[in-house]
Amino acid sequence: MKHFLQLRDLDREEFEHLFRRTRVIKERFKNYVAYQPLVDRMLAMVFEKSSTRTRVSFEAGIYQLGGSSIVLNMGETQLGRGEPIEDVARVVSRMVDIVMIRTFEHPIIERFAAHSRVPVVNGLTNDYHPCQVLADIYTFIEHRGAIGGRIVAWIGDGNNMCNTWIQAAQIFGFKLNISTPPRYGVDPSRLAGVGRDCVEIFGNPHDAARGADLVTTDVWTSMGFEAEAEARRKAFSAYLVDAAMMAQARPEAVFMHCLPAHRGEEVSAEVLDGPQSVVWDEAENRLHVQKALMEYLLLGKIES
Protein backbone atom coordinates (compact mmCIF):
# COMPACT_ATOMS: atom_id res chain seq x y z
CA MET A 1 0.00 0.00 0.00
CA LYS A 2 1.23 3.46 -0.92
CA HIS A 3 0.29 6.93 0.28
CA PHE A 4 0.73 10.16 -1.67
CA LEU A 5 1.54 12.81 0.91
CA GLN A 6 4.33 14.53 -1.03
CA LEU A 7 5.98 14.05 -4.42
CA ARG A 8 8.84 12.08 -2.86
CA ASP A 9 6.40 9.27 -2.02
CA LEU A 10 6.63 8.11 -5.65
CA ASP A 11 9.64 7.73 -7.93
CA ARG A 12 10.25 8.96 -11.47
CA GLU A 13 9.17 5.70 -13.09
CA GLU A 14 5.89 5.74 -11.17
CA PHE A 15 5.23 9.31 -12.29
CA GLU A 16 5.91 8.36 -15.90
CA HIS A 17 3.33 5.60 -15.49
CA LEU A 18 0.83 8.08 -14.05
CA PHE A 19 1.34 10.43 -16.99
CA ARG A 20 0.79 7.60 -19.48
CA ARG A 21 -2.39 6.61 -17.67
CA THR A 22 -3.55 10.23 -17.47
CA ARG A 23 -3.23 10.52 -21.24
CA VAL A 24 -5.32 7.38 -21.77
CA ILE A 25 -7.93 8.23 -19.14
CA LYS A 26 -8.32 11.82 -20.41
CA GLU A 27 -8.68 10.66 -24.01
CA ARG A 28 -11.44 8.26 -22.99
CA PHE A 29 -13.18 11.04 -21.05
CA LYS A 30 -13.01 13.41 -24.03
CA ASN A 31 -14.47 10.76 -26.31
CA TYR A 32 -17.28 9.82 -23.91
CA VAL A 33 -15.88 6.31 -23.43
CA ALA A 34 -16.88 4.98 -20.02
CA TYR A 35 -14.03 3.65 -17.91
CA GLN A 36 -15.04 2.44 -14.46
CA PRO A 37 -12.40 0.21 -12.85
CA LEU A 38 -13.28 1.40 -9.32
CA VAL A 39 -16.89 0.18 -9.13
CA ASP A 40 -18.01 -0.08 -5.48
CA ARG A 41 -14.88 1.71 -4.24
CA MET A 42 -15.42 4.55 -1.79
CA LEU A 43 -13.38 7.75 -1.43
CA ALA A 44 -13.58 9.70 1.83
CA MET A 45 -12.69 13.40 1.48
CA VAL A 46 -11.72 15.09 4.74
CA PHE A 47 -11.69 18.89 4.65
CA GLU A 48 -10.27 21.24 7.24
CA LYS A 49 -9.46 23.77 4.48
CA SER A 50 -12.29 24.60 2.10
CA SER A 51 -11.83 24.04 -1.61
CA THR A 52 -13.42 24.26 -5.04
CA ARG A 53 -11.03 22.51 -7.44
CA THR A 54 -9.92 19.82 -5.00
CA ARG A 55 -13.43 18.77 -4.07
CA VAL A 56 -14.88 18.89 -7.58
CA SER A 57 -11.92 17.08 -9.18
CA PHE A 58 -11.81 14.27 -6.62
CA GLU A 59 -15.59 13.87 -6.36
CA ALA A 60 -16.10 13.88 -10.11
CA GLY A 61 -13.03 11.71 -10.61
CA ILE A 62 -14.05 8.86 -8.32
CA TYR A 63 -17.57 8.93 -9.78
CA GLN A 64 -16.27 8.77 -13.35
CA LEU A 65 -14.14 5.77 -12.34
CA GLY A 66 -17.25 4.00 -11.04
CA GLY A 67 -16.86 4.71 -7.34
CA SER A 68 -18.54 6.95 -4.79
CA SER A 69 -17.44 9.60 -2.32
CA ILE A 70 -18.31 10.94 1.08
CA VAL A 71 -17.35 14.40 2.37
CA LEU A 72 -16.25 14.89 5.98
CA ASN A 73 -15.79 18.47 7.12
CA MET A 74 -13.72 18.47 10.30
CA GLY A 75 -16.06 20.87 12.05
CA GLU A 76 -18.97 18.49 11.45
CA THR A 77 -17.24 15.37 12.78
CA GLN A 78 -15.85 14.19 16.10
CA LEU A 79 -12.51 15.59 14.96
CA GLY A 80 -13.96 18.99 15.73
CA ARG A 81 -14.67 17.79 19.28
CA GLY A 82 -11.17 16.57 19.94
CA GLU A 83 -11.19 12.92 18.82
CA PRO A 84 -7.58 11.91 18.11
CA ILE A 85 -6.72 11.83 14.42
CA GLU A 86 -5.23 8.36 14.94
CA ASP A 87 -8.60 6.99 16.09
CA VAL A 88 -10.40 8.60 13.18
CA ALA A 89 -7.92 7.00 10.79
CA ARG A 90 -8.41 3.57 12.34
CA VAL A 91 -12.19 3.81 11.96
CA VAL A 92 -12.58 5.59 8.62
CA SER A 93 -10.03 3.39 6.87
CA ARG A 94 -12.08 0.30 7.79
CA MET A 95 -15.10 1.75 5.98
CA VAL A 96 -13.66 3.26 2.78
CA ASP A 97 -11.05 2.34 0.17
CA ILE A 98 -9.06 5.57 -0.15
CA VAL A 99 -8.89 8.87 1.76
CA MET A 100 -8.08 12.39 0.57
CA ILE A 101 -7.29 14.98 3.24
CA ARG A 102 -7.02 18.75 2.80
CA THR A 103 -5.78 20.32 6.02
CA PHE A 104 -3.42 22.88 7.52
CA GLU A 105 -0.60 21.18 9.42
CA HIS A 106 1.24 18.48 7.49
CA PRO A 107 1.82 16.26 10.56
CA ILE A 108 -1.97 15.76 10.73
CA ILE A 109 -2.01 13.90 7.44
CA GLU A 110 1.15 11.99 8.34
CA ARG A 111 -0.43 10.81 11.61
CA PHE A 112 -3.59 9.80 9.75
CA ALA A 113 -1.63 7.85 7.14
CA ALA A 114 0.42 6.07 9.81
CA HIS A 115 -2.78 4.53 11.21
CA SER A 116 -4.73 4.05 7.97
CA ARG A 117 -5.46 0.71 6.35
CA VAL A 118 -6.02 2.38 2.96
CA PRO A 119 -4.08 4.83 0.75
CA VAL A 120 -4.10 8.46 1.86
CA VAL A 121 -3.74 11.34 -0.61
CA ASN A 122 -2.66 14.87 0.29
CA GLY A 123 -5.22 17.31 -1.14
CA LEU A 124 -3.16 20.19 0.32
CA THR A 125 -1.32 21.01 3.53
CA ASN A 126 0.67 24.04 4.58
CA ASP A 127 3.83 22.18 3.51
CA TYR A 128 2.94 20.52 0.20
CA HIS A 129 0.41 20.45 -2.64
CA PRO A 130 1.50 17.40 -4.65
CA CYS A 131 -1.69 16.82 -6.65
CA GLN A 132 -1.53 20.35 -8.03
CA VAL A 133 2.09 20.12 -9.14
CA LEU A 134 1.37 16.69 -10.63
CA ALA A 135 -1.30 18.35 -12.78
CA ASP A 136 1.02 21.26 -13.58
CA ILE A 137 3.78 19.01 -14.87
CA TYR A 138 1.36 16.96 -16.93
CA THR A 139 -0.05 20.18 -18.41
CA PHE A 140 3.44 21.32 -19.37
CA ILE A 141 4.10 17.96 -21.04
CA GLU A 142 0.85 18.30 -23.01
CA HIS A 143 1.80 21.75 -24.28
CA ARG A 144 5.59 21.68 -24.56
CA GLY A 145 6.83 18.10 -24.16
CA ALA A 146 9.20 16.72 -21.53
CA ILE A 147 10.00 19.03 -18.62
CA GLY A 148 13.45 17.57 -17.96
CA GLY A 149 16.22 20.07 -18.77
CA ARG A 150 13.80 23.02 -18.85
CA ILE A 151 13.68 26.11 -16.62
CA VAL A 152 10.72 26.77 -14.31
CA ALA A 153 10.42 30.15 -12.58
CA TRP A 154 8.56 30.37 -9.29
CA ILE A 155 7.59 33.96 -8.47
CA GLY A 156 6.06 34.93 -5.12
CA ASP A 157 5.54 33.22 -1.80
CA GLY A 158 7.85 30.45 -0.58
CA ASN A 159 4.80 28.38 0.29
CA ASN A 160 3.53 24.80 -0.10
CA MET A 161 3.49 25.08 -3.88
CA CYS A 162 7.08 26.31 -3.95
CA ASN A 163 8.13 23.48 -1.62
CA THR A 164 6.52 20.96 -3.96
CA TRP A 165 8.19 22.48 -7.04
CA ILE A 166 11.54 22.04 -5.27
CA GLN A 167 10.85 18.32 -4.93
CA ALA A 168 9.67 18.18 -8.54
CA ALA A 169 12.90 19.74 -9.82
CA GLN A 170 14.90 17.01 -8.11
CA ILE A 171 12.68 14.21 -9.41
CA PHE A 172 12.20 15.38 -13.00
CA GLY A 173 15.57 17.02 -13.66
CA PHE A 174 14.63 20.61 -14.49
CA LYS A 175 16.04 23.87 -13.14
CA LEU A 176 13.86 25.81 -10.69
CA ASN A 177 14.44 29.55 -10.34
CA ILE A 178 12.84 30.98 -7.20
CA SER A 179 12.23 34.63 -6.39
CA THR A 180 10.43 35.59 -3.18
CA PRO A 181 10.25 38.78 -1.13
CA PRO A 182 12.52 39.01 1.92
CA ARG A 183 10.97 37.26 4.96
CA TYR A 184 8.73 35.17 2.69
CA GLY A 185 11.39 32.90 1.26
CA VAL A 186 11.91 29.17 1.27
CA ASP A 187 12.76 27.50 4.57
CA PRO A 188 16.49 26.72 4.24
CA SER A 189 15.85 23.13 5.34
CA ARG A 190 13.95 22.59 2.06
CA LEU A 191 17.15 23.28 0.13
CA ALA A 192 19.52 21.14 2.18
CA GLY A 193 21.70 19.18 -0.22
CA VAL A 194 20.09 20.76 -3.30
CA GLY A 195 22.62 22.20 -5.77
CA ARG A 196 22.31 25.46 -7.72
CA ASP A 197 22.09 23.43 -10.91
CA CYS A 198 18.71 22.26 -9.58
CA VAL A 199 17.36 25.21 -7.58
CA GLU A 200 18.61 28.81 -7.63
CA ILE A 201 17.36 31.76 -5.56
CA PHE A 202 17.05 35.21 -7.16
CA GLY A 203 16.48 38.55 -5.47
CA ASN A 204 14.95 40.10 -8.60
CA PRO A 205 11.89 38.25 -9.99
CA HIS A 206 12.68 39.41 -13.53
CA ASP A 207 16.05 37.66 -13.26
CA ALA A 208 14.31 34.48 -12.11
CA ALA A 209 11.97 34.61 -15.13
CA ARG A 210 14.77 35.19 -17.64
CA GLY A 211 14.95 32.27 -20.10
CA ALA A 212 12.20 30.30 -18.34
CA ASP A 213 10.05 27.78 -20.16
CA LEU A 214 7.36 28.02 -17.48
CA VAL A 215 6.51 30.92 -15.16
CA THR A 216 4.24 30.10 -12.27
CA THR A 217 2.95 31.83 -9.15
CA ASP A 218 0.31 31.65 -6.43
CA VAL A 219 -1.76 34.03 -4.33
CA TRP A 220 0.19 36.33 -2.06
CA THR A 221 -1.88 35.38 0.99
CA SER A 222 -2.61 31.68 1.37
CA MET A 223 -5.49 30.35 3.44
CA GLY A 224 -4.71 30.67 7.11
CA PHE A 225 -2.58 33.80 6.68
CA GLU A 226 -5.38 36.31 6.15
CA ALA A 227 -4.24 38.44 9.10
CA GLU A 228 -1.05 39.18 7.14
CA ALA A 229 -2.84 40.22 3.95
CA GLU A 230 -2.06 43.94 4.04
CA ALA A 231 1.59 43.44 4.99
CA ARG A 232 1.92 40.86 2.24
CA ARG A 233 0.42 43.16 -0.40
CA LYS A 234 3.13 45.70 0.36
CA ALA A 235 5.95 43.15 0.50
CA PHE A 236 4.92 41.43 -2.74
CA SER A 237 4.17 44.52 -4.84
CA ALA A 238 7.20 43.94 -7.11
CA TYR A 239 6.24 40.29 -7.67
CA LEU A 240 3.29 40.80 -9.98
CA VAL A 241 3.65 38.53 -13.00
CA ASP A 242 2.80 40.88 -15.84
CA ALA A 243 3.65 41.16 -19.52
CA ALA A 244 7.02 42.74 -18.74
CA MET A 245 8.02 39.82 -16.55
CA MET A 246 6.76 37.25 -19.07
CA ALA A 247 8.85 39.04 -21.72
CA GLN A 248 11.93 37.91 -19.79
CA ALA A 249 10.95 34.27 -20.33
CA ARG A 250 11.33 32.35 -23.57
CA PRO A 251 8.88 33.42 -26.30
CA GLU A 252 7.15 30.02 -26.12
CA ALA A 253 6.98 30.02 -22.30
CA VAL A 254 3.69 29.18 -20.63
CA PHE A 255 2.15 30.69 -17.51
CA MET A 256 0.53 28.68 -14.72
CA HIS A 257 -1.38 29.46 -11.54
CA CYS A 258 -3.02 26.92 -9.23
CA LEU A 259 -6.05 29.23 -8.75
CA PRO A 260 -7.98 31.03 -7.42
CA ALA A 261 -6.16 34.03 -8.89
CA HIS A 262 -6.40 37.71 -8.03
CA ARG A 263 -6.00 39.72 -11.21
CA GLY A 264 -3.91 42.78 -10.54
CA GLU A 265 -2.15 41.28 -7.49
CA GLU A 266 0.06 38.26 -8.16
CA VAL A 267 -0.77 38.21 -11.89
CA SER A 268 -2.11 40.74 -14.36
CA ALA A 269 -5.31 40.07 -16.24
CA GLU A 270 -3.31 40.41 -19.46
CA VAL A 271 -1.17 37.40 -18.51
CA LEU A 272 -3.81 35.26 -16.79
CA ASP A 273 -6.24 35.59 -19.70
CA GLY A 274 -3.58 35.85 -22.39
CA PRO A 275 -2.26 33.41 -25.00
CA GLN A 276 0.62 32.10 -22.85
CA SER A 277 -1.69 31.14 -20.00
CA VAL A 278 -2.60 27.46 -19.65
CA VAL A 279 -4.35 27.82 -16.30
CA TRP A 280 -7.69 26.40 -17.46
CA ASP A 281 -6.06 23.27 -18.91
CA GLU A 282 -4.04 23.08 -15.70
CA ALA A 283 -7.22 23.19 -13.61
CA GLU A 284 -8.95 20.54 -15.72
CA ASN A 285 -5.96 18.25 -15.51
CA ARG A 286 -6.38 18.00 -11.75
CA LEU A 287 -9.33 15.74 -12.61
CA HIS A 288 -7.41 13.49 -14.96
CA VAL A 289 -4.14 13.08 -13.06
CA GLN A 290 -6.05 12.36 -9.85
CA LYS A 291 -8.06 9.67 -11.60
CA ALA A 292 -4.79 8.08 -12.71
CA LEU A 293 -3.44 8.44 -9.19
CA MET A 294 -6.45 6.80 -7.54
CA GLU A 295 -6.37 3.99 -10.10
CA TYR A 296 -2.69 3.36 -9.32
CA LEU A 297 -3.02 3.54 -5.54
CA LEU A 298 -5.95 1.13 -5.55
CA LEU A 299 -5.20 -1.22 -8.45
CA GLY A 300 -1.48 -0.90 -9.13
CA LYS A 301 -0.10 -0.58 -12.63
CA ILE A 302 -2.59 -1.00 -15.44
CA GLU A 303 -1.35 -0.84 -19.04
CA SER A 304 -4.58 -1.06 -21.02
C-alpha positions as CSV (number, residue, x, y, z in Angstrom):
1,M,0.0,0.0,0.0
2,K,1.2,3.5,-0.9
3,H,0.3,6.9,0.3
4,F,0.7,10.2,-1.7
5,L,1.5,12.8,0.9
6,Q,4.3,14.5,-1.0
7,L,6.0,14.0,-4.4
8,R,8.8,12.1,-2.9
9,D,6.4,9.3,-2.0
10,L,6.6,8.1,-5.6
11,D,9.6,7.7,-7.9
12,R,10.3,9.0,-11.5
13,E,9.2,5.7,-13.1
14,E,5.9,5.7,-11.2
15,F,5.2,9.3,-12.3
16,E,5.9,8.4,-15.9
17,H,3.3,5.6,-15.5
18,L,0.8,8.1,-14.1
19,F,1.3,10.4,-17.0
20,R,0.8,7.6,-19.5
21,R,-2.4,6.6,-17.7
22,T,-3.5,10.2,-17.5
23,R,-3.2,10.5,-21.2
24,V,-5.3,7.4,-21.8
25,I,-7.9,8.2,-19.1
26,K,-8.3,11.8,-20.4
27,E,-8.7,10.7,-24.0
28,R,-11.4,8.3,-23.0
29,F,-13.2,11.0,-21.1
30,K,-13.0,13.4,-24.0
31,N,-14.5,10.8,-26.3
32,Y,-17.3,9.8,-23.9
33,V,-15.9,6.3,-23.4
34,A,-16.9,5.0,-20.0
35,Y,-14.0,3.6,-17.9
36,Q,-15.0,2.4,-14.5
37,P,-12.4,0.2,-12.8
38,L,-13.3,1.4,-9.3
39,V,-16.9,0.2,-9.1
40,D,-18.0,-0.1,-5.5
41,R,-14.9,1.7,-4.2
42,M,-15.4,4.6,-1.8
43,L,-13.4,7.8,-1.4
44,A,-13.6,9.7,1.8
45,M,-12.7,13.4,1.5
46,V,-11.7,15.1,4.7
47,F,-11.7,18.9,4.7
48,E,-10.3,21.2,7.2
49,K,-9.5,23.8,4.5
50,S,-12.3,24.6,2.1
51,S,-11.8,24.0,-1.6
52,T,-13.4,24.3,-5.0
53,R,-11.0,22.5,-7.4
54,T,-9.9,19.8,-5.0
55,R,-13.4,18.8,-4.1
56,V,-14.9,18.9,-7.6
57,S,-11.9,17.1,-9.2
58,F,-11.8,14.3,-6.6
59,E,-15.6,13.9,-6.4
60,A,-16.1,13.9,-10.1
61,G,-13.0,11.7,-10.6
62,I,-14.0,8.9,-8.3
63,Y,-17.6,8.9,-9.8
64,Q,-16.3,8.8,-13.3
65,L,-14.1,5.8,-12.3
66,G,-17.3,4.0,-11.0
67,G,-16.9,4.7,-7.3
68,S,-18.5,6.9,-4.8
69,S,-17.4,9.6,-2.3
70,I,-18.3,10.9,1.1
71,V,-17.3,14.4,2.4
72,L,-16.2,14.9,6.0
73,N,-15.8,18.5,7.1
74,M,-13.7,18.5,10.3
75,G,-16.1,20.9,12.0
76,E,-19.0,18.5,11.5
77,T,-17.2,15.4,12.8
78,Q,-15.8,14.2,16.1
79,L,-12.5,15.6,15.0
80,G,-14.0,19.0,15.7
81,R,-14.7,17.8,19.3
82,G,-11.2,16.6,19.9
83,E,-11.2,12.9,18.8
84,P,-7.6,11.9,18.1
85,I,-6.7,11.8,14.4
86,E,-5.2,8.4,14.9
87,D,-8.6,7.0,16.1
88,V,-10.4,8.6,13.2
89,A,-7.9,7.0,10.8
90,R,-8.4,3.6,12.3
91,V,-12.2,3.8,12.0
92,V,-12.6,5.6,8.6
93,S,-10.0,3.4,6.9
94,R,-12.1,0.3,7.8
95,M,-15.1,1.7,6.0
96,V,-13.7,3.3,2.8
97,D,-11.1,2.3,0.2
98,I,-9.1,5.6,-0.1
99,V,-8.9,8.9,1.8
100,M,-8.1,12.4,0.6
101,I,-7.3,15.0,3.2
102,R,-7.0,18.7,2.8
103,T,-5.8,20.3,6.0
104,F,-3.4,22.9,7.5
105,E,-0.6,21.2,9.4
106,H,1.2,18.5,7.5
107,P,1.8,16.3,10.6
108,I,-2.0,15.8,10.7
109,I,-2.0,13.9,7.4
110,E,1.2,12.0,8.3
111,R,-0.4,10.8,11.6
112,F,-3.6,9.8,9.8
113,A,-1.6,7.8,7.1
114,A,0.4,6.1,9.8
115,H,-2.8,4.5,11.2
116,S,-4.7,4.0,8.0
117,R,-5.5,0.7,6.3
118,V,-6.0,2.4,3.0
119,P,-4.1,4.8,0.8
120,V,-4.1,8.5,1.9
121,V,-3.7,11.3,-0.6
122,N,-2.7,14.9,0.3
123,G,-5.2,17.3,-1.1
124,L,-3.2,20.2,0.3
125,T,-1.3,21.0,3.5
126,N,0.7,24.0,4.6
127,D,3.8,22.2,3.5
128,Y,2.9,20.5,0.2
129,H,0.4,20.4,-2.6
130,P,1.5,17.4,-4.6
131,C,-1.7,16.8,-6.6
132,Q,-1.5,20.3,-8.0
133,V,2.1,20.1,-9.1
134,L,1.4,16.7,-10.6
135,A,-1.3,18.3,-12.8
136,D,1.0,21.3,-13.6
137,I,3.8,19.0,-14.9
138,Y,1.4,17.0,-16.9
139,T,0.0,20.2,-18.4
140,F,3.4,21.3,-19.4
141,I,4.1,18.0,-21.0
142,E,0.9,18.3,-23.0
143,H,1.8,21.8,-24.3
144,R,5.6,21.7,-24.6
145,G,6.8,18.1,-24.2
146,A,9.2,16.7,-21.5
147,I,10.0,19.0,-18.6
148,G,13.5,17.6,-18.0
149,G,16.2,20.1,-18.8
150,R,13.8,23.0,-18.8
151,I,13.7,26.1,-16.6
152,V,10.7,26.8,-14.3
153,A,10.4,30.2,-12.6
154,W,8.6,30.4,-9.3
155,I,7.6,34.0,-8.5
156,G,6.1,34.9,-5.1
157,D,5.5,33.2,-1.8
158,G,7.9,30.5,-0.6
159,N,4.8,28.4,0.3
160,N,3.5,24.8,-0.1
161,M,3.5,25.1,-3.9
162,C,7.1,26.3,-4.0
163,N,8.1,23.5,-1.6
164,T,6.5,21.0,-4.0
165,W,8.2,22.5,-7.0
166,I,11.5,22.0,-5.3
167,Q,10.9,18.3,-4.9
168,A,9.7,18.2,-8.5
169,A,12.9,19.7,-9.8
170,Q,14.9,17.0,-8.1
171,I,12.7,14.2,-9.4
172,F,12.2,15.4,-13.0
173,G,15.6,17.0,-13.7
174,F,14.6,20.6,-14.5
175,K,16.0,23.9,-13.1
176,L,13.9,25.8,-10.7
177,N,14.4,29.6,-10.3
178,I,12.8,31.0,-7.2
179,S,12.2,34.6,-6.4
180,T,10.4,35.6,-3.2
181,P,10.2,38.8,-1.1
182,P,12.5,39.0,1.9
183,R,11.0,37.3,5.0
184,Y,8.7,35.2,2.7
185,G,11.4,32.9,1.3
186,V,11.9,29.2,1.3
187,D,12.8,27.5,4.6
188,P,16.5,26.7,4.2
189,S,15.9,23.1,5.3
190,R,14.0,22.6,2.1
191,L,17.2,23.3,0.1
192,A,19.5,21.1,2.2
193,G,21.7,19.2,-0.2
194,V,20.1,20.8,-3.3
195,G,22.6,22.2,-5.8
196,R,22.3,25.5,-7.7
197,D,22.1,23.4,-10.9
198,C,18.7,22.3,-9.6
199,V,17.4,25.2,-7.6
200,E,18.6,28.8,-7.6
201,I,17.4,31.8,-5.6
202,F,17.1,35.2,-7.2
203,G,16.5,38.5,-5.5
204,N,14.9,40.1,-8.6
205,P,11.9,38.2,-10.0
206,H,12.7,39.4,-13.5
207,D,16.1,37.7,-13.3
208,A,14.3,34.5,-12.1
209,A,12.0,34.6,-15.1
210,R,14.8,35.2,-17.6
211,G,14.9,32.3,-20.1
212,A,12.2,30.3,-18.3
213,D,10.1,27.8,-20.2
214,L,7.4,28.0,-17.5
215,V,6.5,30.9,-15.2
216,T,4.2,30.1,-12.3
217,T,2.9,31.8,-9.2
218,D,0.3,31.7,-6.4
219,V,-1.8,34.0,-4.3
220,W,0.2,36.3,-2.1
221,T,-1.9,35.4,1.0
222,S,-2.6,31.7,1.4
223,M,-5.5,30.3,3.4
224,G,-4.7,30.7,7.1
225,F,-2.6,33.8,6.7
226,E,-5.4,36.3,6.2
227,A,-4.2,38.4,9.1
228,E,-1.1,39.2,7.1
229,A,-2.8,40.2,4.0
230,E,-2.1,43.9,4.0
231,A,1.6,43.4,5.0
232,R,1.9,40.9,2.2
233,R,0.4,43.2,-0.4
234,K,3.1,45.7,0.4
235,A,6.0,43.1,0.5
236,F,4.9,41.4,-2.7
237,S,4.2,44.5,-4.8
238,A,7.2,43.9,-7.1
239,Y,6.2,40.3,-7.7
240,L,3.3,40.8,-10.0
241,V,3.6,38.5,-13.0
242,D,2.8,40.9,-15.8
243,A,3.6,41.2,-19.5
244,A,7.0,42.7,-18.7
245,M,8.0,39.8,-16.6
246,M,6.8,37.3,-19.1
247,A,8.8,39.0,-21.7
248,Q,11.9,37.9,-19.8
249,A,10.9,34.3,-20.3
250,R,11.3,32.4,-23.6
251,P,8.9,33.4,-26.3
252,E,7.2,30.0,-26.1
253,A,7.0,30.0,-22.3
254,V,3.7,29.2,-20.6
255,F,2.2,30.7,-17.5
256,M,0.5,28.7,-14.7
257,H,-1.4,29.5,-11.5
258,C,-3.0,26.9,-9.2
259,L,-6.1,29.2,-8.7
260,P,-8.0,31.0,-7.4
261,A,-6.2,34.0,-8.9
262,H,-6.4,37.7,-8.0
263,R,-6.0,39.7,-11.2
264,G,-3.9,42.8,-10.5
265,E,-2.2,41.3,-7.5
266,E,0.1,38.3,-8.2
267,V,-0.8,38.2,-11.9
268,S,-2.1,40.7,-14.4
269,A,-5.3,40.1,-16.2
270,E,-3.3,40.4,-19.5
271,V,-1.2,37.4,-18.5
272,L,-3.8,35.3,-16.8
273,D,-6.2,35.6,-19.7
274,G,-3.6,35.9,-22.4
275,P,-2.3,33.4,-25.0
276,Q,0.6,32.1,-22.8
277,S,-1.7,31.1,-20.0
278,V,-2.6,27.5,-19.7
279,V,-4.4,27.8,-16.3
280,W,-7.7,26.4,-17.5
281,D,-6.1,23.3,-18.9
282,E,-4.0,23.1,-15.7
283,A,-7.2,23.2,-13.6
284,E,-9.0,20.5,-15.7
285,N,-6.0,18.3,-15.5
286,R,-6.4,18.0,-11.8
287,L,-9.3,15.7,-12.6
288,H,-7.4,13.5,-15.0
289,V,-4.1,13.1,-13.1
290,Q,-6.0,12.4,-9.9
291,K,-8.1,9.7,-11.6
292,A,-4.8,8.1,-12.7
293,L,-3.4,8.4,-9.2
294,M,-6.5,6.8,-7.5
295,E,-6.4,4.0,-10.1
296,Y,-2.7,3.4,-9.3
297,L,-3.0,3.5,-5.5
298,L,-5.9,1.1,-5.6
299,L,-5.2,-1.2,-8.4
300,G,-1.5,-0.9,-9.1
301,K,-0.1,-0.6,-12.6
302,I,-2.6,-1.0,-15.4
303,E,-1.4,-0.8,-19.0
304,S,-4.6,-1.1,-21.0
